[in-house]
Amino acid sequence: QVQLVESGGGLVQPGESLRLSCAASGVSFSTSNMAWYRQPPGKQRELVGVITSTGRTSYVAAVEGRFTISRDTAKNTVYLQMNSLKPDDTAVYYCNAATNFRMYWGQGTQVTVSS
């Protein structure tokens, strides 16, 4: 059974950093693509970035150069390091796993960027 649990969200000021964690169980990083999505208030869920089973990362233009996805295989955890946060980054952030032709979601963690 796949379970994804996000943590690390909170309230920060513009320009500050935050690191989100996604503790995964029932998922093998070597055979799964892991991703972070976000859903801003009143908007649809959108992709933030992906780390593939081979460890390659890619990001949407809005976060390129500011956000970094990494993974720790020993801890079965995926991270989203967010730097230079902006108010537009305010959203609920979700961890996603794509494996065995299915997609799984965590419950989400709220990130609020405000002065």
Secondary structure, DSSP 8 states (H G I E B T S, - for coil): --EEEEE--EEE-TT--EEEEEEEES--GGG-EEEEEEE-TTS--EEEEEE-TTS-EEE-TTTTTTEEEEEETTTTEEEEEE-S--GGG-EEEEEEEEETTEEEE---EEEEE--
